Amino acid sequence: MITVFGEGRGFRVVWLLEEMGLAYRLRPVDLLAGVEKDPEFLAINPAGFIPAIRDGDVTMVESIAIMEYLMARHGPTPLAPAPHDPAFPAYQQFLHLGEAGLAASVYFVVGARSFAPESERENWSAGQALDVFQTRLGLVTRQLARTPYLAGERFTAADISVTYALELAQHGAGITLGETEKAYIARTSAREGYRRAMETCESRKAWFARTPAT
């Protein structure tokens, strides 16, 4: 039994597990209450951030690394094109762009707009982070003008990575996406794996209800 610790970016992991049909349990982690009050979780990830997983004697952190591990260890799966597949370069690029280029930058925009003092909500660093997000988003838009999914004609784990980031931008930072990106999210979020993951991730589902996308 695979244990996923925490929602947030852990949604990517839960969605992947649903798509792969692997047994798992989600163990909530309340960051707002303070991880210092959660010694079981700190034993898994002493750095105190989510997500983390435990798979037998393996523990891992970082959502994209966890996804790659699960697909390699419990695959093969069509969610991860093989290196000789023509879809592989785009798959690799967008799998990592979803975090390194999109979610990691918009995370700081979310923090500034939601938690910073009023005078700091439009600070220089938040503006720089938003610029980084927007330039990387342009790569997504251009790719989706060519193909329905980021690696081509079929859905892959790259779409899990990027869909999470785009929804974070919508619901967390209040960023309005274009029609191309909205249509893409409609395709990916219509999948049964996504819907099952949303039912499992109750905190995320409640957050979406409080923060409708524009």
C-alpha positions in Angstrom: 0.0 0.0 0.0 1.4 3.4 -1.1 0.8 6.2 1.4 0.7 9.8 0.1 1.3 12.4 2.7 -0.5 15.7 2.1 -2.6 17.3 -0.6 -1.3 20.4 -2.4 1.1 19.1 -5.0 0.2 15.7 -3.6 -2.8 16.0 -5.9 -0.6 15.2 -8.8 0.5 12.0 -7.1 -3.0 11.0 -6.2 -4.2 11.7 -9.7 -1.4 9.6 -11.2 -2.1 6.7 -8.8 -5.8 6.8 -9.9 -4.8 6.8 -13.6 -2.4 3.8 -13.0 -5.0 1.9 -10.9 -2.6 1.5 -8.0 -3.8 1.0 -4.4 -2.9 3.9 -2.0 -4.1 5.9 0.9 -4.0 9.6 1.5 -2.7 10.7 4.8 -3.6 14.4 5.5 -0.9 16.8 6.6 -2.1 20.1 8.1 0.6 22.7 7.3 -1.5 25.5 8.8 -1.6 23.8 12.1 2.2 23.3 12.0 4.1 20.3 11.0 6.0 20.4 14.4 2.8 19.0 15.8 3.0 16.0 13.4 6.0 13.8 14.3 4.8 10.9 12.1 5.0 13.1 9.1 8.3 14.7 10.1 9.8 11.2 10.4 8.9 10.8 6.7 10.1 14.3 5.6 12.1 16.2 8.2 12.0 19.2 5.9 8.3 19.5 6.6 6.9 20.1 3.1 4.4 18.2 1.1 3.9 15.8 -0.7 5.8 12.8 0.4 5.2 9.1 -0.1 6.0 5.9 1.6 6.1 2.8 -0.6 7.3 -0.2 1.3 10.8 0.8 2.5 11.0 3.7 0.1 10.3 7.3 1.1 10.4 10.2 -1.3 9.5 13.9 -1.6 9.1 16.3 -4.6 5.9 15.6 -6.6 7.6 15.2 -10.1 10.3 12.9 -8.8 7.6 10.9 -7.0 5.6 10.6 -10.3 8.7 9.5 -12.2 9.5 6.9 -9.5 6.0 5.5 -9.5 5.8 5.1 -13.2 9.2 3.5 -13.4 8.7 1.2 -10.4 5.1 0.3 -11.0 5.0 0.6 -14.8 5.3 0.5 -17.7 2.4 2.9 -18.3 1.3 4.8 -21.4 1.4 7.9 -19.1 5.2 7.9 -19.6 6.3 7.6 -23.2 9.4 5.5 -23.7 12.6 7.2 -24.7 12.4 6.0 -28.3 8.8 7.3 -28.7 8.6 10.5 -30.8 6.4 12.0 -27.9 9.2 11.6 -25.4 11.0 15.0 -25.7 7.8 17.0 -25.4 6.6 14.7 -22.5 9.9 15.3 -20.6 9.9 19.0 -21.2 6.3 19.7 -20.1 6.4 17.2 -17.2 9.2 19.3 -15.6 7.9 22.7 -16.9 4.7 22.1 -15.0 6.7 22.5 -11.7 9.9 24.3 -12.5 8.5 26.9 -14.8 4.8 27.2 -13.8 3.9 26.0 -10.3 7.1 27.0 -8.6 6.8 30.6 -9.9 3.1 31.0 -9.4 3.5 29.7 -5.8 5.1 33.0 -4.9 2.4 35.0 -6.5 -0.2 33.0 -4.5 1.8 33.7 -1.3 2.1 37.5 -2.0 -1.6 37.9 -3.0 -3.0 35.7 -0.2 -0.7 36.0 2.8 1.5 39.0 2.5 0.7 42.4 4.2 -1.4 44.6 1.9 1.6 46.8 1.1 3.6 43.8 -0.1 1.0 42.1 -2.3 2.3 43.6 -5.5 6.0 43.7 -4.6 8.8 43.4 -7.2 9.5 39.7 -6.5 5.9 38.7 -6.9 5.9 40.6 -10.2 9.0 38.8 -11.4 7.5 35.5 -10.5 4.3 36.3 -12.4 6.5 37.2 -15.4 8.2 33.9 -15.2 4.9 32.1 -15.1 3.5 34.0 -18.1 6.5 33.4 -20.3 6.4 29.6 -19.6 2.7 29.6 -20.1 3.3 30.8 -23.6 5.1 27.6 -24.3 2.1 25.6 -23.2 -0.3 27.7 -25.3 1.9 27.3 -28.4 2.0 23.5 -27.9 -1.7 23.2 -27.3 -2.3 25.0 -30.6 -0.7 22.0 -32.3 -1.9 19.1 -30.3 -4.7 18.3 -27.8 -2.2 17.2 -25.1 1.2 18.4 -24.2 3.1 15.3 -25.5 0.9 15.0 -28.6 -2.4 13.1 -29.3 -2.6 11.2 -26.0 -2.8 12.1 -22.3 0.4 11.6 -20.3 1.8 12.5 -16.9 3.0 15.8 -18.3 -0.7 16.8 -18.5 -1.1 16.0 -14.8 1.9 18.2 -14.0 0.8 21.2 -16.0 -3.0 20.9 -15.2 -2.1 21.2 -11.5 0.0 24.3 -12.2 -2.7 26.0 -14.3 -5.4 25.3 -11.7 -3.1 26.7 -9.0 -2.8 29.8 -11.0 -6.6 30.1 -11.4 -7.7 29.2 -7.9 -4.7 30.4 -5.9 -3.5 33.5 -7.7 -6.7 34.6 -9.5 -5.0 34.5 -12.9 -7.4 34.4 -15.9 -6.3 31.9 -18.5 -7.0 32.0 -22.2 -9.6 30.0 -24.0 -6.9 27.5 -25.2 -5.8 26.7 -21.7 -9.4 26.6 -20.4 -10.4 24.1 -23.1 -7.3 22.0 -22.2 -8.2 22.0 -18.5 -11.8 21.0 -19.4 -10.3 17.9 -21.3 -8.0 16.8 -18.6 -10.3 17.4 -15.7 -13.1 15.4 -17.4 -11.0 12.2 -16.9 -12.3 9.7 -14.4 -8.9 9.6 -12.8 -9.0 13.3 -12.1 -12.6 13.1 -10.7 -11.7 10.2 -8.4 -8.6 12.1 -7.2 -10.7 15.2 -6.5 -13.1 13.1 -4.4 -10.2 11.8 -2.4 -8.6 15.2 -1.9 -11.4 16.7 0.1 -9.4 19.8 1.1 -8.7 20.6 -2.5 -12.3 20.1 -3.5 -13.4 22.5 -0.7 -10.8 25.1 -1.8 -12.0 25.0 -5.4 -15.5 25.6 -4.1 -14.3 28.7 -2.2 -12.2 30.1 -5.1 -14.0 29.7 -8.4 -11.8 30.1 -11.5 -12.3 33.2 -13.6 
